[in-house]
Protein backbone atom coordinates (compact mmCIF):
# COMPACT_ATOMS: atom_id res chain seq x y z
CA UNK A 1 0.00 0.00 0.00
CA UNK A 2 1.44 3.40 -0.91
CA UNK A 3 1.90 6.15 1.68
CA UNK A 4 -0.93 8.33 0.33
CA UNK A 5 -3.52 5.56 0.62
CA UNK A 6 -2.21 4.55 4.05
CA UNK A 7 -2.41 8.17 5.24
CA UNK A 8 -5.93 8.52 3.85
CA UNK A 9 -7.09 5.32 5.59
CA UNK A 10 -5.49 6.44 8.86
CA UNK A 11 -7.26 9.83 8.63
CA UNK A 12 -10.56 8.14 7.79
CA UNK A 13 -10.18 5.79 10.77
CA UNK A 14 -9.62 8.85 12.98
CA UNK A 15 -12.81 10.45 11.61
CA UNK A 16 -14.73 7.24 12.34
CA UNK A 17 -13.59 7.29 15.96
CA UNK A 18 -14.56 10.98 16.16
CA UNK A 19 -18.02 10.38 14.63
CA UNK A 20 -18.82 7.55 17.06
CA UNK A 21 -17.22 9.16 20.13
CA UNK A 22 -20.57 10.42 21.47
CA UNK A 23 -22.41 7.12 20.96
CA UNK A 24 -22.88 5.24 24.21
CA UNK A 25 -23.89 1.78 22.92
CA UNK A 26 -23.28 0.22 19.50
CA UNK A 27 -25.22 -2.93 18.58
CA UNK A 28 -24.91 -4.98 15.40
CA UNK A 29 -27.87 -7.03 14.18
CA UNK A 30 -26.62 -10.05 12.22
CA UNK A 31 -27.80 -13.35 10.76
CA UNK A 32 -26.25 -16.36 9.10
CA UNK A 33 -28.64 -16.23 6.16
CA UNK A 34 -31.15 -13.90 4.59
CA UNK A 35 -34.88 -13.72 5.15
CA UNK A 36 -34.90 -14.42 8.89
CA UNK A 37 -36.17 -11.01 10.04
CA UNK A 38 -32.90 -9.26 10.81
CA UNK A 39 -34.05 -5.88 9.52
CA UNK A 40 -37.39 -6.25 11.30
CA UNK A 41 -35.55 -6.87 14.59
CA UNK A 42 -33.20 -3.92 13.98
CA UNK A 43 -36.01 -1.48 13.15
CA UNK A 44 -38.24 -2.66 16.01
CA UNK A 45 -35.37 -2.38 18.52
CA UNK A 46 -34.62 1.13 17.25
CA UNK A 47 -38.27 2.20 17.53
CA UNK A 48 -38.70 0.62 20.98
CA UNK A 49 -35.57 2.31 22.34
CA UNK A 50 -36.58 5.66 20.85
CA UNK A 51 -40.08 5.33 22.37
CA UNK A 52 -38.38 4.75 25.73
CA UNK A 53 -36.84 8.23 25.35
CA UNK A 54 -33.40 7.07 24.18
CA UNK A 55 -31.71 8.78 21.25
CA UNK A 56 -31.14 6.17 18.56
CA UNK A 57 -29.45 5.95 15.19
CA UNK A 58 -29.92 3.08 12.77
CA UNK A 59 -27.31 2.44 10.09
CA UNK A 60 -28.16 0.07 7.26
CA UNK A 61 -24.99 -1.48 5.82
CA UNK A 62 -26.81 -4.23 3.90
CA UNK A 63 -25.70 -2.92 0.52
CA UNK A 64 -27.50 -5.59 -1.54
CA UNK A 65 -30.81 -5.42 0.33
CA UNK A 66 -31.10 -2.10 2.17
CA UNK A 67 -34.63 -2.66 3.45
CA UNK A 68 -34.33 -0.50 6.56
CA UNK A 69 -35.37 2.59 4.57
CA UNK A 70 -38.52 0.88 3.35
CA UNK A 71 -39.46 -0.32 6.85
CA UNK A 72 -38.92 3.20 8.21
CA UNK A 73 -40.93 4.78 5.37
CA UNK A 74 -38.00 6.84 4.06
CA UNK A 75 -37.21 4.99 0.83
CA UNK A 76 -38.03 8.13 -1.21
CA UNK A 77 -35.88 10.37 1.03
CA UNK A 78 -32.35 11.32 0.04
CA UNK A 79 -29.39 11.72 2.39
CA UNK A 80 -27.94 15.23 2.46
CA UNK A 81 -24.31 16.19 2.79
CA UNK A 82 -23.28 19.45 4.45
CA UNK A 83 -19.69 20.46 5.08
CA UNK A 84 -18.44 17.03 4.04
CA UNK A 85 -20.68 15.22 6.56
CA UNK A 86 -23.76 13.08 5.96
CA UNK A 87 -26.84 14.17 7.90
CA UNK A 88 -28.99 11.23 9.03
CA UNK A 89 -32.68 11.32 8.10
CA UNK A 90 -34.86 12.19 11.09
CA UNK A 91 -37.66 9.65 11.61
CA UNK A 92 -38.86 10.87 15.03
CA UNK A 93 -37.25 13.33 17.45
CA UNK A 94 -35.32 10.41 19.01
CA UNK A 95 -34.68 8.29 15.90
CA UNK A 96 -32.42 9.00 12.92
CA UNK A 97 -31.40 6.72 10.05
CA UNK A 98 -28.80 6.28 7.32
CA UNK A 99 -29.31 3.75 4.54
CA UNK A 100 -27.62 3.19 1.20
CA UNK A 101 -31.16 3.04 -0.22
CA UNK A 102 -31.22 6.83 0.32
CA UNK A 103 -28.06 7.55 -1.71
CA UNK A 104 -28.24 9.04 -5.19
CA UNK A 105 -30.84 11.03 -7.03
CA UNK A 106 -33.33 8.29 -7.86
CA UNK A 107 -34.24 5.50 -5.42
CA UNK A 108 -34.84 3.18 -8.38
CA UNK A 109 -31.33 3.64 -9.82
CA UNK A 110 -29.37 0.43 -9.26
CA UNK A 111 -25.97 0.34 -7.60
CA UNK A 112 -23.45 -2.39 -8.21
CA UNK A 113 -21.29 -2.97 -5.14
CA UNK A 114 -18.28 -5.26 -5.54
CA UNK A 115 -15.41 -6.32 -3.28
CA UNK A 116 -13.38 -3.31 -2.14
CA UNK A 117 -16.21 -0.92 -3.06
CA UNK A 118 -18.30 -2.47 -0.26
CA UNK A 119 -15.63 -1.79 2.33
CA UNK A 120 -15.13 1.72 0.95
CA UNK A 121 -18.82 2.65 1.20
CA UNK A 122 -19.05 1.26 4.74
CA UNK A 123 -15.93 3.23 5.72
CA UNK A 124 -17.38 6.35 4.12
CA UNK A 125 -20.74 5.98 5.91
CA UNK A 126 -18.98 5.47 9.25
CA UNK A 127 -16.50 8.32 8.79
CA UNK A 128 -18.85 10.92 7.30
CA UNK A 129 -22.16 10.42 9.12
CA UNK A 130 -22.71 13.11 11.73
CA UNK A 131 -24.63 11.19 14.41
CA UNK A 132 -23.83 13.47 17.31
CA UNK A 133 -24.79 12.26 20.76
CA UNK A 134 -26.70 8.96 20.75
CA UNK A 135 -27.66 6.48 23.41
CA UNK A 136 -27.73 3.68 20.83
CA UNK A 137 -26.49 3.05 17.29
CA UNK A 138 -28.04 -0.05 15.77
CA UNK A 139 -26.25 -1.39 12.71
CA UNK A 140 -28.37 -3.54 10.40
CA UNK A 141 -25.89 -5.79 8.62
CA UNK A 142 -26.27 -8.05 5.61
CA UNK A 143 -26.65 -11.79 6.13
CA UNK A 144 -23.50 -13.86 6.55
CA UNK A 145 -19.95 -12.70 7.18
CA UNK A 146 -19.18 -10.73 4.02
CA UNK A 147 -17.19 -7.57 3.42
CA UNK A 148 -19.68 -5.18 5.00
CA UNK A 149 -19.88 -6.80 8.44
CA UNK A 150 -16.15 -7.53 8.52
CA UNK A 151 -15.45 -3.86 7.73
CA UNK A 152 -17.77 -2.68 10.51
CA UNK A 153 -16.18 -5.01 13.05
CA UNK A 154 -12.66 -3.96 12.05
CA UNK A 155 -13.44 -0.23 12.04
CA UNK A 156 -15.51 0.01 15.23
CA UNK A 157 -13.45 -1.41 18.06
CA UNK A 158 -16.04 -0.82 20.76
CA UNK A 159 -19.11 -2.67 19.57
CA UNK A 160 -21.21 -3.28 22.68
CA UNK A 161 -22.92 -6.42 21.44
CA UNK A 162 -24.54 -8.31 18.61
CA UNK A 163 -28.08 -9.56 18.15
CA UNK A 164 -28.02 -12.78 16.14
CA UNK A 165 -31.32 -13.44 14.36
CA UNK A 166 -31.99 -17.05 13.35
Backbone as a chain_set.jsonl record, in Angstrom:
{"seq": "XXXXXXXXXXXXXXXXXXXXXXXXXXXXXXXXXXXXXXXXXXXXXXXXXXXXXXXXXXXXXXXXXXXXXXXXXXXXXXXXXXXXXXXXXXXXXXXXXXXXXXXXXXXXXXXXXXXXXXXXXXXXXXXXXXXXXXXXXXXXXXXXXXXXXXXXXXXXXXXXXXXXXX", "coords": {"N": [[0.854, -1.171, 0.0], [0.602, 2.204, -0.877], [2.03, 5.258, 0.52], [0.266, 7.483, 0.438], [-2.332, 6.344, 0.267], [-2.324, 4.871, 2.623], [-2.093, 6.939, 4.511], [-4.5, 8.29, 4.007], [-6.379, 6.289, 4.757], [-5.734, 6.075, 7.466], [-6.431, 8.651, 8.37], [-9.16, 8.57, 7.804], [-9.964, 6.53, 9.52], [-9.51, 7.824, 11.939], [-11.486, 9.82, 11.736], [-13.74, 8.21, 11.855], [-13.627, 7.265, 14.497], [-13.97, 9.691, 15.769], [-16.568, 10.403, 14.892], [-18.121, 8.45, 16.127], [-17.695, 8.883, 18.762], [-19.462, 10.034, 20.594], [-21.411, 8.19, 20.976], [-23.086, 6.026, 23.0], [-23.773, 3.218, 23.153], [-23.22, 0.595, 20.913], [-24.743, -1.55, 18.743], [-24.83, -4.49, 16.768], [-26.865, -5.992, 14.385], [-27.218, -9.168, 13.23], [-27.184, -12.038, 10.97], [-27.057, -15.473, 9.928], [-28.042, -16.147, 7.494], [-30.151, -14.929, 4.833], [-33.467, -13.411, 5.025], [-34.527, -13.939, 7.55], [-35.571, -12.098, 9.27], [-33.961, -10.087, 10.233], [-33.691, -7.29, 9.641], [-36.217, -6.455, 10.446], [-36.057, -6.955, 13.213], [-33.965, -5.163, 13.847], [-35.093, -2.623, 13.172], [-37.398, -2.616, 14.81], [-36.218, -2.761, 17.368], [-34.862, -0.312, 17.344], [-37.025, 1.518, 17.153], [-38.407, 0.848, 19.553], [-36.51, 1.503, 21.545], [-36.255, 4.238, 21.015], [-38.829, 5.092, 21.621], [-38.746, 4.734, 24.307], [-37.531, 6.954, 25.172], [-34.825, 7.148, 24.485], [-32.043, 8.302, 22.584], [-31.547, 7.36, 19.299], [-29.765, 5.907, 16.604], [-29.951, 4.392, 13.418], [-28.16, 2.402, 11.281], [-27.936, 1.238, 8.1], [-26.157, -1.178, 6.656], [-26.473, -3.123, 4.801], [-25.786, -3.623, 1.803], [-26.752, -4.891, -0.488], [-29.389, -5.415, -0.019], [-30.911, -3.126, 1.131], [-33.193, -2.738, 3.195], [-34.031, -1.34, 5.399], [-34.695, 1.37, 5.037], [-37.128, 1.204, 3.652], [-38.739, -0.056, 5.594], [-38.784, 1.921, 7.492], [-40.122, 3.872, 6.186], [-38.835, 5.753, 4.596], [-37.866, 5.45, 2.051], [-38.052, 7.045, -0.221], [-36.713, 9.274, 0.491], [-33.75, 11.324, 0.461], [-30.347, 11.225, 1.392], [-28.559, 13.96, 2.817], [-25.688, 16.006, 2.343], [-23.597, 18.054, 4.154], [-21.03, 20.317, 4.518], [-19.157, 18.29, 4.119], [-20.093, 16.212, 5.655], [-22.428, 13.58, 6.297], [-25.83, 13.938, 6.866], [-27.991, 12.293, 8.984], [-31.28, 10.947, 8.319], [-34.121, 12.221, 9.831], [-36.42, 10.421, 11.668], [-38.141, 10.284, 13.898], [-38.248, 12.52, 16.741], [-36.353, 11.245, 18.395], [-35.131, 9.337, 16.813], [-32.987, 8.552, 14.195], [-31.816, 7.879, 10.841], [-29.623, 6.181, 8.524], [-29.225, 4.969, 5.334], [-28.1, 3.027, 2.57], [-29.978, 2.883, 0.636], [-30.936, 5.387, 0.39], [-29.187, 6.909, -1.018], [-27.995, 8.811, -3.767], [-29.724, 10.174, -6.681], [-32.114, 9.049, -7.607], [-34.26, 6.735, -6.204], [-34.745, 4.357, -7.515], [-32.594, 3.852, -9.113], [-30.115, 1.523, -9.889], [-27.388, 0.223, -7.914], [-24.156, -1.123, -8.182], [-22.325, -3.015, -6.165], [-19.154, -4.096, -5.435], [-16.64, -6.218, -4.054], [-13.887, -4.459, -2.883], [-15.233, -2.012, -3.079], [-17.444, -2.27, -1.432], [-16.367, -2.29, 1.169], [-15.277, 0.264, 1.094], [-17.575, 1.956, 0.877], [-18.835, 1.399, 3.296], [-16.873, 2.292, 5.085], [-16.898, 4.985, 4.374], [-19.552, 5.745, 5.069], [-19.409, 5.357, 7.85], [-17.369, 7.156, 8.551], [-18.241, 9.648, 7.708], [-20.828, 10.193, 8.551], [-22.736, 12.256, 10.534], [-23.604, 11.676, 13.497], [-23.741, 12.7, 16.075], [-24.632, 13.043, 19.532], [-25.671, 10.002, 20.805], [-27.692, 7.538, 22.412], [-27.913, 4.936, 21.55], [-26.605, 3.168, 18.746], [-27.736, 1.316, 16.181], [-26.762, -1.168, 14.062], [-27.693, -2.44, 11.086], [-26.897, -5.249, 9.53], [-25.781, -7.051, 6.555], [-26.806, -10.433, 5.622], [-24.797, -13.228, 6.734], [-21.166, -13.345, 6.658], [-19.827, -11.34, 5.178], [-18.03, -8.767, 3.303], [-19.088, -6.276, 4.241], [-19.925, -6.562, 6.997], [-17.558, -7.477, 8.123], [-15.929, -5.25, 7.681], [-17.22, -3.321, 9.306], [-16.845, -4.463, 11.859], [-14.049, -4.407, 12.035], [-13.516, -1.687, 11.906], [-14.942, -0.409, 13.945], [-14.08, -0.524, 17.069], [-15.274, -0.745, 19.518], [-17.744, -2.175, 19.739], [-20.715, -2.844, 21.367], [-22.332, -5.09, 21.517], [-23.92, -7.912, 19.87], [-26.836, -8.798, 18.102], [-28.064, -11.791, 17.213], [-29.951, -13.053, 14.71], [-32.02, -15.739, 14.032]], "CA": [[0.0, 0.0, 0.0], [1.435, 3.404, -0.915], [1.9, 6.147, 1.685], [-0.93, 8.331, 0.33], [-3.515, 5.56, 0.619], [-2.208, 4.546, 4.046], [-2.409, 8.168, 5.24], [-5.932, 8.524, 3.848], [-7.092, 5.317, 5.586], [-5.493, 6.442, 8.863], [-7.262, 9.834, 8.633], [-10.558, 8.139, 7.786], [-10.177, 5.789, 10.77], [-9.62, 8.854, 12.98], [-12.807, 10.446, 11.611], [-14.731, 7.242, 12.344], [-13.591, 7.295, 15.964], [-14.559, 10.979, 16.163], [-18.018, 10.384, 14.631], [-18.816, 7.551, 17.06], [-17.224, 9.16, 20.126], [-20.572, 10.415, 21.47], [-22.408, 7.119, 20.961], [-22.876, 5.236, 24.21], [-23.89, 1.778, 22.925], [-23.282, 0.217, 19.501], [-25.218, -2.926, 18.578], [-24.909, -4.98, 15.396], [-27.87, -7.03, 14.181], [-26.622, -10.053, 12.225], [-27.802, -13.348, 10.755], [-26.254, -16.363, 9.101], [-28.641, -16.228, 6.163], [-31.153, -13.898, 4.59], [-34.879, -13.718, 5.154], [-34.897, -14.418, 8.889], [-36.173, -11.014, 10.042], [-32.902, -9.26, 10.815], [-34.048, -5.877, 9.519], [-37.388, -6.255, 11.303], [-35.554, -6.87, 14.589], [-33.196, -3.918, 13.979], [-36.012, -1.478, 13.15], [-38.243, -2.659, 16.008], [-35.374, -2.376, 18.516], [-34.621, 1.131, 17.25], [-38.267, 2.2, 17.533], [-38.697, 0.617, 20.976], [-35.575, 2.306, 22.341], [-36.579, 5.663, 20.852], [-40.078, 5.33, 22.366], [-38.379, 4.746, 25.732], [-36.841, 8.235, 25.353], [-33.402, 7.071, 24.176], [-31.705, 8.779, 21.247], [-31.145, 6.166, 18.565], [-29.451, 5.952, 15.186], [-29.919, 3.078, 12.773], [-27.306, 2.442, 10.094], [-28.162, 0.067, 7.255], [-24.987, -1.476, 5.82], [-26.806, -4.225, 3.903], [-25.703, -2.923, 0.522], [-27.503, -5.585, -1.537], [-30.812, -5.425, 0.327], [-31.1, -2.095, 2.169], [-34.633, -2.655, 3.451], [-34.326, -0.497, 6.558], [-35.368, 2.587, 4.567], [-38.524, 0.878, 3.346], [-39.455, -0.322, 6.848], [-38.917, 3.196, 8.206], [-40.927, 4.776, 5.371], [-38.001, 6.843, 4.062], [-37.21, 4.992, 0.825], [-38.028, 8.128, -1.208], [-35.884, 10.365, 1.032], [-32.347, 11.325, 0.042], [-29.393, 11.723, 2.388], [-27.94, 15.232, 2.456], [-24.308, 16.194, 2.786], [-23.278, 19.451, 4.449], [-19.694, 20.463, 5.078], [-18.445, 17.025, 4.042], [-20.679, 15.221, 6.561], [-23.759, 13.08, 5.965], [-26.837, 14.166, 7.897], [-28.992, 11.226, 9.03], [-32.675, 11.324, 8.104], [-34.865, 12.186, 11.09], [-37.662, 9.652, 11.613], [-38.859, 10.867, 15.033], [-37.254, 13.331, 17.45], [-35.321, 10.409, 19.01], [-34.68, 8.285, 15.897], [-32.423, 8.997, 12.916], [-31.4, 6.723, 10.047], [-28.805, 6.285, 7.317], [-29.305, 3.751, 4.539], [-27.617, 3.187, 1.203], [-31.156, 3.038, -0.222], [-31.222, 6.826, 0.315], [-28.061, 7.551, -1.707], [-28.24, 9.039, -5.186], [-30.845, 11.035, -7.035], [-33.335, 8.287, -7.856], [-34.239, 5.503, -5.416], [-34.838, 3.184, -8.383], [-31.328, 3.64, -9.816], [-29.374, 0.427, -9.261], [-25.972, 0.343, -7.598], [-23.446, -2.394, -8.215], [-21.287, -2.971, -5.14], [-18.284, -5.259, -5.543], [-15.409, -6.319, -3.283], [-13.378, -3.309, -2.137], [-16.212, -0.918, -3.064], [-18.299, -2.469, -0.26], [-15.626, -1.791, 2.334], [-15.132, 1.718, 0.951], [-18.823, 2.653, 1.199], [-19.05, 1.257, 4.742], [-15.929, 3.225, 5.717], [-17.376, 6.346, 4.117], [-20.735, 5.984, 5.906], [-18.983, 5.468, 9.247], [-16.505, 8.321, 8.791], [-18.848, 10.917, 7.303], [-22.158, 10.416, 9.124], [-22.714, 13.111, 11.729], [-24.634, 11.187, 14.411], [-23.83, 13.473, 17.307], [-24.786, 12.264, 20.761], [-26.699, 8.964, 20.753], [-27.658, 6.476, 23.412], [-27.728, 3.676, 20.829], [-26.495, 3.054, 17.294], [-28.045, -0.05, 15.769], [-26.249, -1.395, 12.714], [-28.366, -3.538, 10.398], [-25.887, -5.791, 8.62], [-26.272, -8.05, 5.609], [-26.647, -11.794, 6.127], [-23.496, -13.857, 6.553], [-19.951, -12.702, 7.181], [-19.183, -10.734, 4.024], [-17.19, -7.572, 3.416], [-19.684, -5.183, 5.003], [-19.878, -6.799, 8.437], [-16.145, -7.531, 8.515], [-15.451, -3.862, 7.73], [-17.773, -2.683, 10.506], [-16.183, -5.009, 13.053], [-12.659, -3.956, 12.053], [-13.438, -0.232, 12.044], [-15.509, 0.009, 15.231], [-13.453, -1.407, 18.057], [-16.041, -0.818, 20.765], [-19.106, -2.672, 19.569], [-21.211, -3.281, 22.677], [-22.915, -6.418, 21.437], [-24.539, -8.311, 18.61], [-28.084, -9.556, 18.151], [-28.021, -12.781, 16.145], [-31.32, -13.436, 14.363], [-31.992, -17.046, 13.355]], "C": [[0.901, 1.235, 0.0], [1.112, 4.319, 0.263], [0.641, 7.002, 1.642], [-2.188, 7.578, 0.748], [-3.493, 5.208, 2.104], [-2.556, 5.757, 4.91], [-3.905, 8.454, 5.189], [-6.743, 7.576, 4.74], [-6.931, 5.632, 7.067], [-6.364, 7.646, 9.254], [-8.742, 9.448, 8.7], [-10.887, 7.363, 9.066], [-10.312, 6.76, 11.937], [-10.974, 9.542, 12.952], [-13.908, 9.505, 12.105], [-14.79, 7.296, 13.858], [-14.204, 8.591, 16.49], [-16.08, 10.952, 16.014], [-18.769, 9.506, 15.629], [-18.477, 7.846, 18.519], [-18.354, 9.503, 21.096], [-21.705, 9.385, 21.484], [-22.109, 6.178, 22.121], [-22.832, 3.732, 23.933], [-24.034, 1.508, 21.432], [-23.632, -1.262, 19.419], [-25.27, -3.281, 17.099], [-25.956, -6.083, 15.354], [-27.406, -7.859, 12.985], [-27.468, -11.314, 12.048], [-26.882, -14.177, 9.87], [-26.778, -16.481, 7.687], [-29.704, -15.145, 6.028], [-32.561, -14.372, 4.879], [-35.336, -14.187, 6.515], [-35.482, -13.319, 9.773], [-35.181, -10.086, 10.712], [-33.253, -7.774, 10.769], [-35.262, -5.55, 10.378], [-36.965, -6.102, 12.758], [-34.819, -5.549, 14.798], [-34.12, -2.705, 14.07], [-36.889, -1.461, 14.403], [-37.459, -2.309, 17.266], [-35.145, -0.867, 18.523], [-35.863, 1.914, 17.672], [-38.553, 2.06, 19.022], [-37.789, 1.463, 21.861], [-35.897, 3.793, 22.229], [-37.876, 6.016, 21.586], [-39.843, 5.355, 23.87], [-37.492, 5.954, 26.048], [-35.32, 8.14, 25.239], [-33.194, 7.68, 22.79], [-31.043, 7.623, 20.509], [-30.827, 6.517, 17.117], [-29.511, 4.539, 14.651], [-29.171, 3.234, 11.458], [-27.483, 1.139, 9.335], [-26.936, -0.138, 6.372], [-25.218, -2.723, 4.968], [-26.9, -3.639, 2.499], [-26.532, -3.583, -0.577], [-29.001, -5.628, -1.266], [-31.103, -4.423, 1.42], [-32.577, -1.828, 2.45], [-35.012, -1.788, 4.642], [-35.105, 0.748, 6.135], [-36.84, 2.324, 4.277], [-39.321, 0.661, 4.63], [-39.671, 0.947, 7.663], [-39.755, 4.211, 7.431], [-40.151, 5.93, 4.766], [-37.345, 6.476, 2.735], [-37.173, 6.051, -0.271], [-37.185, 9.317, -0.74], [-34.45, 10.222, 0.54], [-31.496, 11.84, 1.192], [-28.812, 13.041, 1.905], [-26.542, 15.3, 3.047], [-24.085, 17.682, 2.974], [-21.9, 19.501, 5.083], [-18.913, 19.162, 5.094], [-18.97, 15.949, 4.97], [-22.084, 14.85, 6.105], [-24.685, 13.348, 7.145], [-27.839, 13.017, 7.872], [-30.397, 11.791, 8.804], [-33.417, 11.174, 9.433], [-36.198, 11.477, 10.88], [-38.626, 10.182, 12.673], [-37.837, 11.733, 15.763], [-36.107, 12.516, 18.065], [-34.726, 9.364, 18.079], [-34.228, 8.88, 14.57], [-31.857, 7.798, 12.171], [-30.509, 7.118, 8.883], [-28.882, 4.936, 6.615], [-28.766, 4.027, 3.149], [-28.776, 3.287, 0.221], [-31.483, 4.511, -0.441], [-30.064, 7.61, -0.305], [-28.441, 7.734, -3.169], [-29.483, 9.87, -5.416], [-32.163, 10.291, -7.149], [-33.28, 6.978, -7.076], [-34.315, 4.233, -6.26], [-33.574, 2.937, -9.199], [-30.549, 2.529, -9.125], [-27.928, 0.817, -8.962], [-25.376, -1.049, -7.706], [-22.272, -2.266, -7.266], [-20.465, -4.247, -5.254], [-17.09, -5.099, -4.621], [-15.011, -5.089, -2.498], [-14.349, -2.131, -2.087], [-17.121, -1.03, -1.844], [-17.62, -1.921, 0.987], [-15.501, -0.277, 2.284], [-16.414, 2.452, 1.326], [-19.127, 2.543, 2.687], [-18.14, 2.216, 5.491], [-16.405, 4.661, 5.558], [-18.604, 6.665, 4.97], [-20.34, 6.175, 7.364], [-18.197, 6.746, 9.51], [-17.195, 9.652, 8.518], [-20.229, 11.181, 7.897], [-22.035, 11.142, 10.45], [-23.866, 12.693, 12.653], [-24.817, 12.103, 15.608], [-23.987, 12.542, 18.493], [-25.954, 11.288, 20.616], [-26.561, 8.046, 21.957], [-27.345, 5.141, 22.74], [-27.518, 3.927, 19.337], [-26.72, 1.583, 16.981], [-27.62, -0.189, 14.317], [-26.926, -2.632, 12.146], [-27.415, -4.053, 9.326], [-26.518, -6.743, 7.609], [-26.138, -9.449, 6.211], [-25.231, -12.316, 5.88], [-22.36, -13.064, 7.16], [-19.151, -12.082, 6.045], [-18.42, -9.465, 4.355], [-17.768, -6.504, 4.33], [-19.538, -5.391, 6.507], [-18.442, -6.9, 8.933], [-15.57, -6.127, 8.619], [-15.939, -3.163, 8.986], [-17.027, -3.154, 11.741], [-14.725, -4.58, 13.154], [-12.553, -2.466, 12.354], [-13.967, 0.275, 13.378], [-15.017, -0.969, 16.283], [-14.317, -1.608, 19.294], [-17.513, -1.157, 20.542], [-19.552, -3.262, 20.902], [-21.779, -4.69, 22.65], [-23.508, -6.672, 20.07], [-25.828, -9.062, 18.907], [-28.055, -10.497, 16.953], [-29.444, -13.279, 15.913], [-31.254, -14.743, 13.578], [-33.357, -17.417, 12.817]], "O": [[1.85, 1.312, 0.78], [0.075, 4.184, 0.912], [0.011, 7.231, 2.674], [-3.014, 8.105, 1.494], [-4.529, 5.245, 2.767], [-3.236, 5.619, 5.927], [-4.509, 8.816, 6.198], [-7.686, 8.006, 5.404], [-7.875, 5.477, 7.842], [-6.96, 7.663, 10.331], [-9.482, 9.942, 9.551], [-11.97, 7.525, 9.628], [-11.135, 6.548, 12.828], [-11.555, 9.821, 14.001], [-14.889, 9.948, 12.703], [-15.872, 7.364, 14.44], [-14.872, 8.596, 17.524], [-16.802, 11.417, 16.896], [-19.926, 9.783, 15.946], [-18.927, 7.132, 19.415], [-18.218, 9.284, 22.3], [-22.812, 9.669, 21.942], [-21.022, 5.609, 22.212], [-21.941, 3.043, 24.43], [-24.87, 2.117, 20.764], [-22.921, -2.115, 19.949], [-25.701, -2.475, 16.275], [-25.942, -6.996, 16.179], [-27.224, -7.341, 11.884], [-28.343, -11.615, 12.86], [-26.037, -13.64, 9.153], [-26.043, -16.871, 6.779], [-30.098, -14.524, 7.016], [-32.824, -15.571, 4.969], [-36.412, -14.771, 6.639], [-35.853, -13.586, 10.916], [-35.528, -9.376, 11.656], [-33.118, -7.078, 11.775], [-35.326, -4.475, 10.976], [-37.458, -5.219, 13.459], [-35.023, -4.883, 15.813], [-33.948, -1.856, 14.945], [-37.099, -0.402, 14.993], [-37.984, -1.626, 18.145], [-35.222, -0.222, 19.569], [-35.768, 2.86, 18.454], [-38.902, 3.039, 19.683], [-38.254, 2.073, 22.824], [-35.824, 4.526, 23.216], [-38.005, 7.121, 22.114], [-40.636, 5.923, 24.621], [-36.793, 5.974, 27.061], [-34.602, 8.952, 25.824], [-34.066, 7.584, 21.927], [-30.113, 6.993, 21.011], [-31.521, 7.315, 16.488], [-29.16, 3.591, 15.353], [-29.504, 4.083, 10.632], [-27.212, 0.061, 9.865], [-26.7, 0.637, 5.445], [-24.262, -3.315, 4.467], [-27.97, -3.212, 2.066], [-26.971, -2.905, -1.505], [-29.794, -5.852, -2.181], [-31.498, -4.806, 2.521], [-33.137, -0.827, 2.004], [-36.194, -1.529, 4.867], [-36.066, 1.135, 6.8], [-37.699, 3.136, 4.621], [-40.45, 1.136, 4.747], [-40.625, 1.04, 8.434], [-40.067, 5.284, 7.948], [-40.727, 6.972, 4.455], [-36.373, 7.115, 2.331], [-36.337, 5.964, -1.171], [-36.971, 10.261, -1.5], [-33.997, 9.118, 0.239], [-31.881, 12.782, 1.885], [-28.595, 13.22, 0.706], [-26.259, 14.731, 4.101], [-24.348, 18.478, 2.072], [-21.634, 18.811, 6.067], [-18.092, 18.945, 5.985], [-18.369, 14.88, 5.074], [-22.832, 15.686, 5.597], [-24.359, 13.022, 8.286], [-28.475, 12.782, 6.844], [-30.658, 12.965, 9.066], [-33.347, 10.128, 10.078], [-37.001, 11.87, 10.033], [-39.782, 10.489, 12.378], [-36.654, 11.681, 15.427], [-35.007, 13.04, 18.239], [-33.889, 8.571, 18.511], [-34.97, 9.608, 13.909], [-31.461, 6.81, 12.791], [-30.612, 8.215, 8.332], [-28.636, 3.893, 7.221], [-28.946, 5.118, 2.607], [-28.585, 3.73, -0.912], [-32.228, 4.849, -1.361], [-29.972, 8.826, -0.139], [-29.135, 6.894, -3.742], [-30.2, 10.224, -4.481], [-33.216, 10.839, -6.824], [-32.354, 6.189, -7.263], [-33.986, 3.15, -5.777], [-33.48, 1.93, -9.901], [-30.34, 2.58, -7.913], [-27.328, 1.631, -9.664], [-26.023, -2.038, -7.361], [-21.336, -1.509, -7.521], [-21.008, -5.35, -5.18], [-16.586, -3.993, -4.425], [-15.701, -4.703, -1.554], [-14.297, -1.331, -1.153], [-17.529, -0.015, -1.279], [-18.223, -1.18, 1.763], [-15.605, 0.392, 3.312], [-16.358, 3.467, 2.021], [-19.628, 3.496, 3.283], [-18.578, 2.883, 6.428], [-16.326, 5.457, 6.493], [-18.685, 7.754, 5.539], [-20.873, 7.053, 8.043], [-18.339, 7.355, 10.57], [-16.774, 10.682, 9.045], [-20.751, 12.288, 7.761], [-21.33, 10.706, 11.36], [-24.953, 13.268, 12.607], [-25.933, 12.264, 16.101], [-23.534, 11.398, 18.465], [-27.084, 11.694, 20.341], [-25.461, 7.809, 22.456], [-26.608, 4.319, 23.284], [-28.167, 4.787, 18.743], [-25.987, 0.714, 17.455], [-28.058, 0.569, 13.452], [-26.753, -3.738, 12.659], [-27.16, -3.371, 8.333], [-27.653, -7.186, 7.788], [-25.432, -9.629, 7.203], [-24.557, -11.899, 4.938], [-22.555, -12.232, 8.046], [-17.938, -12.273, 5.957], [-18.195, -9.134, 5.519], [-17.039, -5.889, 5.108], [-19.078, -4.494, 7.214], [-18.136, -6.457, 10.04], [-14.807, -5.836, 9.541], [-15.163, -2.487, 9.662], [-16.622, -2.344, 12.574], [-14.216, -4.406, 14.261], [-11.595, -2.032, 12.994], [-13.487, 1.288, 13.887], [-15.49, -2.102, 16.366], [-14.102, -2.56, 20.044], [-18.406, -0.509, 21.088], [-18.849, -4.081, 21.493], [-21.715, -5.406, 23.65], [-23.59, -5.778, 19.227], [-25.899, -9.858, 19.843], [-28.025, -10.047, 15.807], [-30.064, -13.855, 16.808], [-30.53, -14.849, 12.588], [-33.517, -18.481, 12.22]]}, "num_chains": 1, "name": "protein.A"}
